[in-house]
């Protein structure tokens, strides 16, 4: 796969592209059942390599092997990949049998002439393990039920009609992203693909190659390491027909428009990369706290929820909550901020491991002299008093990609506040990847249909109601990506979607909902949910064990495995 050049090992780009071009012919001749079988082999290989994957991932992120935080690496690593492979093979099985992909899925209406497809819960085990959580995909306005069903399957509807060779520029923060993006190119786009790893993930290269060995053997997939010059050479190679990346907006612009010349190239309308480009690029994600009457326990729990949205993966998540929007008129605003400071301080200490994070934190602090250092690690920072009318406020346009959380306030209550907060989130914050709303059940009842209309008004690719949008990332059948409408010139959170194991066309967003309280308090207060504190909470003390058990379960669902999962989850 590699040749020596200029005293260093670098991939032979021409040979790689030639092998994948040959593999495209193989891919075009594989039946849907053969393609499904490859997914099952990928799932098995991921299961076999899961412990090694998590061990290496923990070392990259400087986590003690005994830390509950290792649960993040199980759940956002092999768990996510195995679950996606299993969900996608179900779709391939239906297509192979000539069955309707959406048979058995609940399809309903949403505001604005949209349709919804419920993707969580999908089966009985979902109802038990994620009890009280729901997710639905929303289509773009005007799509009919017939169009939705006919379009399901994307590139697998005519599998022999392949679309060339793709380059996937892999993410370096969440380690299931590169293999998930790779599978999406193969199955949704019907292309063979080369994955260029982010240097951060180079230690996982052998694990990924072991997992994808069944596809590598057929020249369907290549996995390479290298610097930015390798990525640029691949992107601009004439044998590469499309590029997909996960990363930052600035990296996207360097790939498309050219490093150091993006502004001039945009002005002339001449991108350096003249081929299809899709992307997932993060952004500044809001957490809207709708005022209501909360108990002290509610305040503490939801403060932990917000802290998790910022501190998971040490803040290096594309969908990390960055700006909390509160009502200045909320009687409990001060109590919530006190609980939030405590939750940030009490969260487990951890290093800021992602390259450049410390510098980004220092930049945020230098621009905000009143920034508060909140325990845990030297970089953990709270910015209060941010003004949503200030057009020069950098916290609204800069993705910190680290443990920096901002707080802004707006007046009002109920629907008045909600409307103002949504307008601010849409118009003032850079990006459209994910938006979070936290709403007391009583307030949800008071808002009635206005809440669903508010969801429709939010221009975000994933919306979470009392559930972090990261839950949408973990659901294999949900879509993941920016809200439609971005362009290469103003890409913000990216173009296109990934995941989407049902292979649906004309999708607009995923909406995730969860319980306001964990069990047993949820049951005491009339919420029909038995889910305890989620394992993705940074304060969950058994997340490591629970994540490992869930990964084993998603690979081989079985009733007898449930008691151990429940016991671990309840102790969390």
C-alpha positions, 0 to 999 in steps of 0.5 A: 500500500505504501512506497518510500519517497523522499526518505519517508513512507507515503502512499502511492496515490496512483496505485491506490486510485487504480485499485479502487477503480478496479474495485468499482467494477467488482462492487457493481457486480456484487448482489445486494445479498453479497453487499449485505454479507459484507456488512455482517462481516464488518460488524463481526470484525468490529466486535472482535476488535472492539477492546483493542479499539477502545484501549488505543482510543483511551490512550490517544485521549489520555484517559485512565483505563479504569475511568468511567469516561472510557464509556465514551469511547465504547459508545461513540466508537465500536458501539456506533459502528456495529449498530450502523452496520446492523441497521444498514444490513436490514435495509439491504435485506429488504431491498434484496427481497423486493420488500418496502424499506419503510414497511412497519415504520410509522410515517406521520405529518409534521408542520410545513407540509413535511413527513416524519419517519419514526426511527426510535424506538425501532424494536423491543430492545430499543423500548427497553434500553432507551425507554422514553427516548424517541427519534424521527426523521423529517423530510423536506416540505412537500415530499409525498408518502409515495415519493418517500417510499419510492426513494428509500434505498438511494444508491442501492436501488440500482446497485450496478450503477456505481458512481466512481471512487470517493475520498473520505477525509476522516475526523480526528475527534470521534473515532466512529466517524471515519468508518461510518463515513466510509460505509455511507460512501459505499452504500448511500453513494454507491462508490468505492472509497479511500479513507485518509485518516486524520493524523490523530487517528493514525494509531487506530489504522491497523484496527480499522484495516482489520475491521474493513479487511473483507472490503480491502481484499476486494479493492472496495476500500483503502485506508491511508495515513499521511499529511495534508499534502497526501489529502490534497493529492488524493482530493485533486487526483483525476480518478477521485470523483467525489470528496467527503470530509468531517472537520472544520469550516476552515479545513473545508475551505482550504480543500475546496478553495485552496489554502490561503486563497479562499477569500479570493477564490470565492470572490471569483467563484472558481473553486480549486476542487471541481468535483462534488464535495459533501461535509459535516463541519460542526458549528456553534450549537445552542442549548435553549432553556425554556423557563418553567418551575423546576425542583432543586433536583431538576435544576441539578440534573439538567445542569449535569445534562448541559455540562455533559453537552459541553464536556463530553470528549473534553468539549471536542465534539462538532455538536457540543453545546456551546451557547446556553440561552436563558430567560433573563426573567426566569425566577430560577435563572440564578439557581440554574446558573449556580447548579451549572457552575457546580456541575461543570466543577464536579465533572471528572477532571480530564485532559484537553487532548485535541490538538490546538484546544488549549490555544483556543481556550486561551483565545476565548479567555483573552477576548472575555476578561470576565471569563470564569475558570470552573474547576476540573481542568485549567481550561474549563471556562464559563462565559456569562453575560454574552449579548446576542445583539452584539454583532462582534461577539466571537463566541457566537461565530467561533467553534471553540472545540473545547471546554468553553461554555457561553451563556446569553440571556433574552427576556420573556417566558413561554412562547414569547421567549421560545420564539425569541430564542429560536430567532437568535439561534437561527440568525446569530449562531454560526452553523446549523448542525444541532440545537438543544431545547430543555423544557419541563413537561408542564411547560410542554403541555402549556406550549401545546402545538407551539413547541412542534411549530418551534421545532419546525422553525429551527434551522438545524439538522438535528434538534434535541428536546430534553435529549442531547443531539448526540443521541441522534448521532448514535441512532443509526437510522437517523440522519446526521448533518447540517440543515439543508441549504449551505453552499460551498461559498458559505458552507457553515456546518456542511452539505449533505447527510450521513448515517441514514441507514434507511437510505432515505432521500429528501431528508431535512432533519432528525428530531430526538426527544427524551425524558426530562427526569431519569427513573425513578423520578420520572415515574414519580412525576408521571413521565412514562420512562424507566431510563436511568441517568444516561451512560453518555452523561459525564457524571455517570459512574458506571459508563465504562462498564455500561458502554462495554456491555451495550457494545456486546449487546448491539453486536448480538442482541439477546434477552439474557444480556439485559439484566447485567446492562440494567444493573450497571445502568442503574448504578450509574 
